[in-house]
Amino acid sequence: MLKNMNKDISNQILNEIETDRVLAFKNDPVAFNAVKKYVLAVAYKHGVVRPGEEHIGNVNFALNLAGSAIHPNGVARSDAELGQSLRALAYAVQLVESGFKEMSEMEKLEVEKEEVINKAE
């Protein structure tokens, strides 16, 4: 059982073995931050210009949406549709960030064993 039951959904979706593995993962800051960085990079790091590297602008999610909207053979999108897609991306990033934050706050609650009273004594 885990602390922060109102916020922590792990008790609803993980069994005890999975919980132990997730706790081990979250307690390894190098692995935790590397996975978080990798997952989030798909959303907001692609297409960022880096020194000494070739820039591939159409990898960036936002520019790719807009680029295909203005390309003659692309997908026609209105400004409102582009805005909705960007808003959806922002929500997705927030949700992933929230998941990692919740995972980082997980703690295993020690279950206290009740003392059994032998009435025959």
Secondary structure in CASP SS format (residue, H / E / C, confidence):
PFRMAT SS
TARGET T0000
AUTHOR 0000-0000-0000
METHOD secondary structure of the structure
MODEL  1
M C 1.00
L E 1.00
K C 1.00
N C 1.00
M C 1.00
N C 1.00
K C 1.00
D C 1.00
I C 1.00
S H 1.00
N H 1.00
Q H 1.00
I H 1.00
L C 1.00
N C 1.00
E H 1.00
I H 1.00
E H 1.00
T H 1.00
D H 1.00
R H 1.00
V H 1.00
L H 1.00
A H 1.00
F H 1.00
K H 1.00
N C 1.00
D C 1.00
P H 1.00
V H 1.00
A H 1.00
F H 1.00
N H 1.00
A H 1.00
V H 1.00
K H 1.00
K H 1.00
Y H 1.00
V H 1.00
L H 1.00
A H 1.00
V H 1.00
A H 1.00
Y H 1.00
K C 1.00
H C 1.00
G C 1.00
V C 1.00
V C 1.00
R C 1.00
P C 1.00
G C 1.00
E C 1.00
E C 1.00
H C 1.00
I C 1.00
G H 1.00
N H 1.00
V H 1.00
N C 1.00
F H 1.00
A H 1.00
L H 1.00
N H 1.00
L H 1.00
A H 1.00
G H 1.00
S H 1.00
A H 1.00
I H 1.00
H C 1.00
P C 1.00
N C 1.00
G C 1.00
V C 1.00
A C 1.00
R C 1.00
S C 1.00
D H 1.00
A H 1.00
E H 1.00
L H 1.00
G H 1.00
Q H 1.00
S H 1.00
L H 1.00
R H 1.00
A H 1.00
L H 1.00
A H 1.00
Y H 1.00
A H 1.00
V H 1.00
Q H 1.00
L H 1.00
V H 1.00
E H 1.00
S H 1.00
G H 1.00
F H 1.00
K H 1.00
E H 1.00
M H 1.00
S H 1.00
E C 1.00
M C 1.00
E C 1.00
K E 1.00
L C 1.00
E C 1.00
V C 1.00
E C 1.00
K C 1.00
E C 1.00
E C 1.00
V C 1.00
I C 1.00
N C 1.00
K C 1.00
A C 1.00
E C 1.00
END
